[in-house]
């Protein structure tokens, strides 16, 4: 069983999602799923771009998938889920 403080801290990290629109929240969650499915603590932007077709199927009206991926990676970085290592390179923070 995990300590209550740990669970509360992790929950608080996700509160920013409440302030997102339904579509914005969906994008964040989907990009998070893509990143986690890469299965490595560090990854490149190109690794996430491999999910472009999948994201396009979820959001067929969006004609700017790659810019949206970059935007959501920046938001995930700003909210402490990712670390920016170098140009186009990220690290999942939980692996730190």
Secondary structure, 3 states (H helix, E strand, C coil): CCCHHHHHHHHHHCHHHHHCCHHHHHHHHHHHHHHHHHCCCEEEHHHHHCCHHHHHHHCCCCCCHHHHHHHHHHHHHHCCCEEEEECCEEEEHHHC
